[in-house]
Amino acid sequence: MTERVSGTPGRRALLGAAVLSTAALGLAGTAQAQAAERGRGGHGGGHGSLRDLPVPTVIGHRGASGYRPEHTLGSYQLALDLGAHIVEQDLVPTKDGHLVCRHENDITATTDVADHPEFAGRKATKRIDGVSYTGWFTEDFTLAELKTLRATERIPGNRPDNTLYDGRWTIPTFEEVLRWADREGRKRRKPVWLYVETKHPTYFRSLGLGLEEPLARLLRRYGRDRRNAPLILQSFEPSSVQRLARLVDTPRIVLLSGPTTRPWDFVESGDPRTVADLVTPAGLKWIASYAQGIGPTLDLVIPKDAAGRLTTPTTLVKDAHARGLLLHPYTLRNENSFLPADFRRGTDPNGYGDVFGAAAAYFATGIDGIFSDHPDTALLAAADFDGR
């Protein structure tokens, strides 16, 4: 999706102060009752269920991408070791039809491809979902060629410590991740949940590299194609979610960007609806006909003012729950530059702010979970919230 602590009494007191401040924003304390109604609990046995997931659910965004280069087996392993309830993968195809884990098909910033003279001629300019990009793209490489590259930190300016791990891992295939999850599940004696996104599905289908069919084949091969599978499918394009619904019974989530945006499949098909239309009661009812939840931006849950401070929550949580939909908004990060202005601390944009206070504000709305680059701090915040 899109752009160091331990619990102490002092932090809990800070969290309490944050919760009091959220009340002034209109965050009525109904979240505990809502969570109780939806139920809390641990993971199931050999299979999973959306209703078995803890509330709030903490999703390792691209793994533990706050600490390791994103979408690497190292990032996924750390997210799991830190306790994330689910670990996320984004999928793009190779030239020969394999599904690999990258946030974008443009691998310029997340690999050392620019250091490979043998691939200099692959650099290209492409228009993807209406935006022009210049770089190197997965669909122009075979899997064998991609495996000669090494992963690097995407935002080294924000996360210089992560560059320590540049070159340590290759680009994983989704099948490698499925095997890893099975191994870890056997070791831990509980299923390892995965959260899998189809990236730019309309664009790739136009190239003859449709994502949904090979993804469904892998899910069937690894027994994650059923309704109680410990895996959630997601996409910003509703038609991709609908296509997956016809192929497998795995739970599904529709991702939602800013209110004025339109899913790219809507643009291509001439559907005039925007995200603002999809978050109305009628739009949510339509989503509920083929999906089990939504993944909105955090701004759709609590908008920000012109200064970047949180304002009054929308009715999205209540409206979505009224239609039986789960909400897993994105993305909580520790750094000041990614936090609402009222939760930033100090002047360093890459320094850590009051992520616990921000998390408390979002959890108080009744959301069912949250994507986080730093699963450990999100889990501490969830534990604080659960213990109130």
N, C-alpha and C positions, 0 to 999 in steps of 0.2 A: 504493500500500500504506500501512500504518499505522505512531503518534507518536510557504596562505600561506607555502608552504614550498619549499625546494629540498634535494636530497640532499646530505649532508655526511658525512665520516667519523664525526663525533660522533653523528649520528643512526643510522648503521649500527651503531655500538658499542652505542647504546641499544637498538636492535632485537635485537642479539645477547643482551643481558642479558634482554630480554623473552622471547626464545625459551628461554633457560635456565630462566626462571621457569615457563614453560608446561610444561616437562618435569616439574616438581614437581607440576603439576596432572594428570599422567597423559597429556599430549599426546605420545605416542611419535612419534619422528621417522620415521613411515612415509609422510608426505604426499608426499615427493618421488618415492618409488617408485610411489605410486598415481597421481600426476600423469603420470609417464612412461608408465605403462600406458595411460592414457587419451589421451596424446599432447598435444604442444604444437604450435602453429603459427600462421601468419598467416591472414588472411581469404582466401577463395577468389576466383575470378575474377568472372564475372558473377553467380554465385549464391553461396549460403552453405551451410554445413553445421555442425551443432552441434559436430561433432568438429574443425572447423577453428578454432574459437574458442580464443584463448589461455587457459591455465590458470595462475593464477586469472583468470577473466573479470571485468572491472570494468564494472558497469552503472550508467549515470548515472541516479540515482533522480529521476524527474520532471524529467530534464535535469540541469543542475548547480544544483540547488535550494538548495545552500548559499551560492550567490553571486548568483542571480537569482530573481525570482518564479517559482514552479514552474509547469510546464506552459505555458510560453510559447515562442515560436520563439527568443527570446533565450536562454532556459535550455537548450533543445535544442542550439542552435548552439554555445554555450559548452562544453557537455559534449563535443560532437564535437571541437571545437578543442582541448580539454584532453587528448584522446586516449581517451575512454571507448570501450570496445569495442562497447557497445550503449547505446541511449538509450531510456528508458521513457516510455510514454504510458498514461494511464488514460482510459477512454472512458465517457461518459454521453450520453444522447440529448437532443435538443431537442424541443419540442412538435411540430414538423413532421418529426421522424424523422431529423435529421442527427446524426452522431456527432461530439462535440466532446471536447477534451482537458481534463478537470478531474479532480482526485483524488476529489472528491465532487460530487454534483449540487447540494448546498447551496453556493451561490457567495457567501454573505454575506462570508466572510473573504478570499476570493481575487479579488474584483472591487470596483469602486466602485459597485455597484448601489444601495447605500443612499443615495448622493448623487444619484440620479435620481428626482425627484419623480413623473415619469410612471409609475414602476413601484412607487410606494409601496403601491398596492392589491394587488400580487402577493405581498406578504409573507404567509407562511402557516406553520401548524404541521402537520407530517406525522410519521407513524410509519414509519420505514424500518428494516427488519431488526430490529424489536423495540425500536428506540430513537426517542424523540421529539425532533424538531428544529424550531426556529423560524427562519425566514429566507426566502431567495429560492432557487428551485430551477430547474434548467435545463429540466425538462420543462414548465414553465409559460411558457416563452419560445420564440418562433420564432428561427431562426438569425439572421435580419435584426435582431431586437431584441437578441439577445446580442452581436452585432457592434457595437452602440453602446456597450457597456461596455468598460472597460479593466481589465487585470489588476493586482493588487496583491500585496504580500508577505503570505503567510498568517500567519507568526509574527514580526511586527515586533519584539516584545520580545526574542526570541532573536537576530534577525538585522536589527538596525536599518540596517546598511549597504545591505541589499537594497531598502530603501524608496526609495533614490535612483532606482530603476527603476520605481516605481509609475506606472502610466498610460502606460508606453511601448509596451506590446503589447496586442493584443486576444486574445480566446479563440480558439485555432486549432481548425479542424476537423481531423479525422483525415485527410481527403483532402488538405488543405493540407500536413500533415506528410508524407504519402506523396510528394507532389510535391517537397517540400523534400529528402527523403531521396534521391530519384532525381537531383535536380540535384547534390547534394553527392557522390553516388556517381560520377556522370560526371566531376565535377571532380577527385575523388581517385583515380579509376580503380580503385575497389574498392567493394563494396557497403556501404551504411550499414545497420547492423543496428538493428532496432526491437524493443521488448519491450512487448507490448500487453495491457492488462488490461481485462476486462469487469467493470464495477462494478455491484453490486447487480442481477445479471441476473434473479433471480426477481421482485424488486420491479418492475422495468421491464416484464417480460413481463406482469405483472398489469395494467399500464396500457395494454397493446397496443403497447408500444414495445420489443419484443424486440431485443436487441443483436446476437445472433449472425448472423442472416441479413443485415442490412445490412453488417456487418463482413466477412462472407464475400464479399459482392458486391464490396466495395472491394478486398479481397485478390486476387480473380480479375482485376479490372480492371487492377490494377497489377502483376500477375505475381508475387504473394507468397502464392499459395495452394498451392505445391508443397512437397514434403518437404525440398528443399534450398533453400528460400527463406530469405533473411537476416532472418528475423523469428520471434519466439517469442510464442505466445499464452499467457495466464495468467488464472487466476481463483481466488478463494477458494471458489467453488461448483463442486464436481466435475461436476455435471450440465451446467454451461455449457461446461466443457472437453470433455465427452462429446458435446455437441451440435455444437461446433465440429469435433470429430474426424469427424463424419458429413458435414460440409460442405466441409472443406478438408483438405489433407495437411500444412499448416504445423505445425512442431513445437509442442508444448504442455507447459505446466507447471501443476501444481496447487499453489496457495498454501496455507500452513498457519499458522494463528494459534496461540494458546496451547493447551496440552494439554487443558484442560477445556472448551474451546469446541466448538461444533458449527457446521459450515457452515450458512448460513441455508436453503439448499435442503433440507438434512437436517431442519431444524426444521419447514419447511413440509410435507414429505412424511412426517414421522413416523419417519424413520430415526434410531435411537437412538445411532448411533456418534458419538464425539467425535474430536478431532484425535489424542488419545492412542491411539485404536484405529487410526487411519490410519497412524501411524508404527510400528506393529508390523510384523513380517515379512509377516503376512497382509495387512495394510492396504496396505503398499507393493507387494505383488504385484498387488493389485487396481488400484492407481493405474497400475502399469506396463502394464496391459492396454489403456490408452487414452492415456497421456501418456508423455513422455520424461524428465520430471524433476519435482522438487518445489522450492518456494520457501518454506522454513520460516523462522520467526523465528530470530534468532541464539540465543535462549534454548533452542530445541529442540536446538541443536548443543552449546552449553555453558551449562548452567543457572547462575543466580546464587544466592548465599545471601541470607539476610535482610538483610545489609548491602550487597547489590548487587555483591558481588565474584564473579568467576568461580570455578566449582567444577570438578568432573571432567566431561569430555565424555561425552555419551551415545554409544550405539552407532549413532546415526542415519546417520552418514556411511557406515560400513561396511555397514549393513543396506541402505541405498538403493543403494549401488554394487553390492552383490551381486545386485540385481535390475535392473541396467543403468540406473538413474536418475541423472541429474545433480542436483546440489544448488546452488542459487543463493539463499542466505539473505539476509535483509534486517534492519535497515538500518544501515550504518556511517556515523557522523557525527563531525565533529571536535570539537563542543562538549562540555564536561564533563558537562552535564546529560544527554546521550544516551549517554555512555560507561560501561562497567562501573566501579564505584567504585575498583578498584585501578589504573585508568589515568587517573583524573582528576588534574589538576595545578592548584594554587592554589585560591582560594576563589570565583572568579567562575564562576557556573554557565554563562555564555555564552562564557567563555574557552576556548581550545583546550587539550585534554588530550593524552595520549600515544596518539594514534590509531594510530601506527605499531606500538606495542607491542600494542594491542588487535587490530589487523589480523593481526599475526604469530601471536597465539594462535588466532585463527579459521582462518587459512590452514593452520596446522600440523595441523588436524584432517583435512585432505584435501578440504575443500569445493572445488567447481569454479569458484566465482565469488562475487561479493558485490555487493549494491546499495549505492551510496554517494551521499550528497548532495554530496560533495566528490571528484569523480573523480580530480583531480590527486594528492591525497594517497593515495588508494586505489591508484593506479597506481604511485606511488613505493614503497608498502609491498609491492605485488605484485612489483615489480622486485627489491627487497631479498630477498624470500622466494625468488624464482626463482634469485637469484645465490648462495644459500647452498650 
